[in-house]
Amino acid sequence: AVAIVGLSTRLPGADTLAQFWRNLSTGVDSIGPLPPGRAADLDGATLPMGGYLPDIASFDSLLFGIAPVEARGLDPQERVLLEEVWACLETAGYTAASLAAACPRVGVFVGAMWNDYQSVGLDRWHASGRAEEFSHHASLANRISFVFDFDGPSMAVNTSCASALSALHFAAESIRRGECDAAIVGGVNLLSHPYHARMLADLGLLSKDGRACPLSSEASGWAPGE
């Protein structure tokens, strides 16, 4: 048997699992426009109605031993994952060191589909002539393994909308095969460049009224979410 002993999440309108459950149980609608504090990063572009996090830029890099100059070029997805892994370990009652002591081989499995920050980096390269932004799926998992000093398998999984579930499957199988003694599993999806939303819109995939109606005949598309 495989046991889940720690959980952490950051979702639109809910920074904790408890808040997410309260939103679900009371019918809170977390779909809305992009928070004002993030609009400045889009150079005048607009994003459709969706489920957005209020802040994807703030990051205490020194907590993770990352120099601020390096942190500025990291994919926000990588920053958010580092923070949520820290919080997940706390809910499980571990530090990174105590988990590694109890389970010498800790694997890291991350599900991710989009690489928006590559587009951000390309824009900034064209503007400044410097290529400083870093966004690769492998780094989402490898950075966690490095920062927390975990020695098990470290891999990113991209199976489109099933990425996080696939990561969970591979983690459980890795534990059962004896490849690792414990595993960190994560999933991440952020909209950090307008090309992401424009492509969905031009393909006709987004809801006309900004609302998602799963399994309903009234659905006209989906609302993007983070």
C-alpha positions as CSV (number, residue, x, y, z in Angstrom):
1,A,0.0,0.0,0.0
2,V,1.0,3.6,-0.7
3,A,0.1,6.3,1.9
4,I,-0.3,10.0,1.2
5,V,1.0,11.7,4.3
6,G,1.2,15.4,3.3
7,L,-0.8,17.7,1.0
8,S,-0.5,21.3,-0.1
9,T,-2.1,23.4,-2.8
10,R,-2.4,26.8,-4.3
11,L,-5.5,27.5,-6.3
12,P,-7.6,30.4,-7.4
13,G,-9.3,31.8,-4.3
14,A,-7.7,29.2,-2.1
15,D,-4.2,29.1,-0.7
16,T,-4.9,26.0,1.4
17,L,-6.8,22.8,1.0
18,A,-9.2,23.8,3.8
19,Q,-10.1,27.0,2.0
20,F,-10.5,25.1,-1.3
21,W,-12.9,22.7,0.5
22,R,-14.9,25.6,2.0
23,N,-15.2,27.2,-1.5
24,L,-16.5,23.9,-3.0
25,S,-18.9,23.3,-0.2
26,T,-20.3,26.8,-0.2
27,G,-20.4,27.2,-4.0
28,V,-17.8,30.0,-4.3
29,D,-17.1,30.9,-7.9
30,S,-13.3,31.5,-8.4
31,I,-13.5,32.5,-12.1
32,G,-12.8,36.1,-12.8
33,P,-10.5,38.6,-14.6
34,L,-6.7,38.6,-14.2
35,P,-5.8,40.2,-10.9
36,P,-4.7,43.8,-11.3
37,G,-1.3,43.2,-9.8
38,R,-0.4,40.8,-12.6
39,A,-1.7,42.8,-15.6
40,A,1.5,45.0,-15.6
41,D,3.6,41.9,-16.6
42,L,1.6,41.5,-19.9
43,D,2.7,44.7,-21.7
44,G,-0.9,45.7,-22.4
45,A,-2.2,42.3,-23.5
46,T,-5.4,40.9,-21.9
47,L,-6.3,37.5,-20.8
48,P,-9.8,35.9,-20.8
49,M,-11.9,35.2,-17.7
50,G,-10.3,32.4,-15.8
51,G,-9.2,31.0,-12.5
52,Y,-6.0,33.0,-11.7
53,L,-3.6,33.1,-8.7
54,P,-3.2,36.7,-7.3
55,D,0.6,36.6,-7.4
56,I,3.1,34.4,-9.2
57,A,6.1,36.8,-9.0
58,S,6.9,37.0,-5.3
59,F,9.5,34.5,-4.2
60,D,11.8,34.2,-1.2
61,S,14.7,32.9,-3.2
62,L,17.2,33.0,-0.3
63,L,15.1,30.5,1.7
64,F,15.9,28.0,-1.0
65,G,19.6,29.0,-1.4
66,I,19.0,30.6,-4.8
67,A,20.6,34.0,-5.5
68,P,18.0,36.7,-6.4
69,V,19.7,37.4,-9.7
70,E,19.2,33.7,-10.7
71,A,15.7,33.6,-9.3
72,R,14.5,36.4,-11.5
73,G,15.0,34.1,-14.5
74,L,13.3,31.1,-13.1
75,D,10.0,30.0,-14.5
76,P,7.2,31.0,-12.0
77,Q,6.0,27.4,-12.1
78,E,9.3,26.4,-10.6
79,R,9.1,29.0,-7.9
80,V,5.6,28.0,-6.9
81,L,6.4,24.3,-6.8
82,L,9.4,24.9,-4.5
83,E,7.2,26.8,-2.1
84,E,4.4,24.2,-2.2
85,V,6.9,21.3,-1.6
86,W,8.1,23.2,1.5
87,A,4.5,23.5,2.7
88,C,3.7,19.9,1.9
89,L,6.6,18.6,3.9
90,E,5.4,20.7,6.9
91,T,1.9,19.2,6.7
92,A,3.5,15.8,6.7
93,G,5.5,16.7,9.8
94,Y,8.9,16.5,8.1
95,T,11.8,18.7,7.2
96,A,13.7,17.8,4.0
97,A,16.5,16.4,6.1
98,S,14.2,14.3,8.4
99,L,12.4,12.8,5.4
100,A,15.7,11.9,3.7
101,A,16.9,10.3,6.9
102,A,13.7,8.2,7.2
103,C,13.5,7.5,3.5
104,P,17.0,7.6,1.9
105,R,15.7,7.6,-1.7
106,V,13.0,10.3,-2.1
107,G,11.7,10.6,-5.7
108,V,10.3,13.7,-7.3
109,F,7.6,13.5,-10.0
110,V,6.0,16.6,-11.5
111,G,3.2,16.9,-14.0
112,A,3.3,20.0,-16.3
113,M,2.0,20.8,-19.7
114,W,2.8,24.5,-20.6
115,N,6.1,26.3,-21.0
116,D,4.8,29.9,-21.1
117,Y,8.0,31.3,-19.6
118,Q,9.9,30.4,-22.8
119,S,7.8,32.9,-24.6
120,V,8.5,35.5,-21.9
121,G,12.2,34.8,-22.3
122,L,12.0,35.2,-26.1
123,D,10.3,38.6,-25.8
124,R,12.9,39.8,-23.3
125,W,15.7,38.5,-25.5
126,H,14.3,40.4,-28.5
127,A,14.1,43.6,-26.3
128,S,17.4,43.4,-24.5
129,G,19.6,41.0,-26.5
130,R,20.1,38.9,-23.3
131,A,18.8,35.4,-22.9
132,E,18.3,35.0,-19.1
133,E,15.0,33.3,-18.6
134,F,15.0,29.6,-17.9
135,S,12.0,27.3,-18.5
136,H,12.3,23.6,-19.0
137,H,10.0,20.9,-17.6
138,A,13.0,18.8,-16.4
139,S,14.1,21.6,-14.1
140,L,10.7,21.6,-12.4
141,A,11.5,18.3,-10.8
142,N,15.3,18.5,-10.8
143,R,15.4,21.8,-9.0
144,I,13.3,20.3,-6.2
145,S,15.6,17.3,-5.9
146,F,18.6,19.6,-5.8
147,V,17.3,22.2,-3.3
148,F,15.9,19.6,-0.9
149,D,18.8,17.1,-1.4
150,F,16.6,14.2,-2.5
151,D,18.4,11.3,-4.1
152,G,15.6,9.3,-5.7
153,P,14.3,9.5,-9.3
154,S,13.6,13.0,-10.6
155,M,11.4,13.5,-13.6
156,A,8.8,15.7,-15.2
157,V,5.8,14.2,-17.1
158,N,3.8,15.9,-19.9
159,T,0.7,14.0,-20.9
160,S,-1.3,17.1,-21.6
161,C,-4.3,17.5,-19.3
162,A,-3.4,14.2,-17.5
163,S,0.1,15.3,-16.6
164,A,-0.4,15.5,-12.8
165,L,-2.3,12.2,-12.6
166,S,0.4,10.5,-14.7
167,A,3.0,11.9,-12.3
168,L,1.1,10.4,-9.4
169,H,0.9,7.0,-11.2
170,F,4.6,6.9,-11.9
171,A,5.4,7.9,-8.3
172,A,3.3,5.1,-6.9
173,E,4.8,2.6,-9.3
174,S,8.3,3.7,-8.5
175,I,7.7,3.1,-4.8
176,R,6.2,-0.3,-5.5
177,R,9.1,-1.3,-7.6
178,G,11.5,-0.3,-4.9
179,E,13.1,2.5,-6.9
180,C,12.4,5.0,-4.2
181,D,11.2,4.9,-0.5
182,A,9.0,8.0,-0.7
183,A,8.0,10.5,-3.4
184,I,7.1,14.1,-3.8
185,V,4.4,14.5,-6.5
186,G,3.3,17.8,-7.9
187,G,1.3,19.4,-10.7
188,V,1.5,22.9,-11.9
189,N,-0.1,25.1,-14.6
190,L,0.4,28.9,-14.8
191,L,-0.6,31.4,-17.6
192,S,2.4,33.7,-17.7
193,H,2.3,34.8,-21.3
194,P,-0.6,36.0,-23.4
195,Y,0.3,33.6,-26.3
196,H,-1.0,30.8,-24.2
197,A,-4.5,32.2,-23.9
198,R,-4.5,33.6,-27.5
199,M,-3.8,30.2,-28.9
200,L,-6.6,28.6,-27.0
201,A,-9.0,31.4,-28.1
202,D,-7.9,31.2,-31.8
203,L,-8.5,27.4,-31.7
204,G,-12.0,28.0,-30.5
205,L,-11.5,26.2,-27.2
206,L,-12.4,29.0,-24.7
207,S,-15.8,29.6,-23.3
208,K,-17.7,32.5,-24.9
209,D,-19.0,33.7,-21.5
210,G,-15.9,32.9,-19.5
211,R,-17.7,30.1,-17.7
212,A,-17.0,26.4,-17.7
213,C,-19.9,23.9,-17.7
214,P,-18.4,20.4,-17.5
215,L,-20.5,17.7,-19.1
216,S,-23.2,20.1,-19.9
217,S,-24.9,20.6,-23.3
218,E,-24.7,24.4,-22.6
219,A,-20.9,24.4,-22.5
220,S,-19.3,26.6,-25.2
221,G,-15.7,25.9,-24.2
222,W,-13.5,26.0,-21.1
223,A,-12.2,28.7,-18.8
224,P,-8.4,28.6,-18.3
225,G,-7.3,27.9,-14.7
226,E,-4.1,27.9,-12.7
